[in-house]
Amino acid sequence: MATYNGWANYETWAWKLWMDNDEGSQSSYQELVEDATDQHASRNACIYHLAETLKSEANENAPLDTGAYADLLNAALSAINWYQIAVALVDDSEHEWNEDEDDNAE
């Protein structure tokens, strides 16, 4: 599988780049990470929840609903590896995980 600058693909890299390059967006994403870490005792559950939240927000905020451009935008959004981005965000957070926590304990 081809990668792009250490990310799963170009779409994932580009999305993460834009997340990091806009201060307002960066703050918003940090809040999502904090919310996810507050809601989940395990790192894996937090990452899964965060990935689903990121994907949902991206799809809800897509500016186009129909037409060729919307189809292309939706294809690009569906190619993004949301899990990989969530891992990076959680790893960059200052949250300390209790490694004894079980994923099924939630």
N, C-alpha and C positions, 0 to 999 in steps of 0.2 A: 504494500500500500504506500502510495506517495505521501510525503509529508511536506509541510511548508514552514520554514523557520522554526522547527521544533514542535509545531502544532499538527494536529490531525490532517488539516487541509488549509487551503487559502481562506475559505470562508470563516473557519474557526479563528485563525490568526487575525484576520481583518476585524472581526467582531471584538475580540479581546483587545486589539490595538485601540479601537475607538472607545471601548469601555475605559481604558486607562488614560486616554488623551483628553478627555473632557472632565473637568473638575466636578461639575454638577452630576454627571452620570456616575463618576467614580464614587462620590458620596452616597448616591442612591444605591449603588451596588453594595457598598460597605454596609449600609443599613440592612439590605437583604441578607447578607452574610451573618450579621449580628442576630437578626430575627431567627434565621435557621439554626444557628448554634444555640440560641436560647431555647428553641423548641425541641431539640434532639439531643439525647444523651450520648449517642454514638456518632463517630466521625462519618461512617458510611451512610447512615440514615440522613445526616445533615447534608452530605454531598448530593445524595439522590434528591432530596427535597429541593435543594437550591437549584440543581440542574433543571428540574421540572418547572420551578418558578421562573427561572431565566428564559426558558423556552416559551412558556405561556405568555410572559410579558412581551417578548419580542414579537410573537405572533399577533397578540392583541393590539400592539402599537404599530403594526405594519401599515403604511399610509395608503396602500392600494388594496381594493377588494376584488376587482375583476380586470380582465384583459391580459394582453401579452406581458406587459411589465409586471403585473401582479403575479402571473405564473412564474416568471423568472425570479422575482424576489422570493416567492414562496419556496422555489427549488433551492435557492441559496440558503434560506433560513433552515430548511430541512437538512442541509448538508453540514450544518454547524454541529460540532461535538460539544454539546452543552455540559456533559459530564466532565470532560477535560477542563473546561473553563471553571466549572464549580470546584474541581479539585484544586486548581491554581488559586482561586479566591479563598478557599478554606485554608490552604497551606500558607497563604500570605497573611491570614488573620492571626491575631495574637491569642486566640483561644487555645487553652490547654485541654487536651482530651485525656480522659481516664481510660487507659487501655484495657482495664478490667471490665468496662461496660460492654454488654452484649447487645448486638443489633436487635435482638428480639425482645429486649427488656422494655421497649417503648410501647 
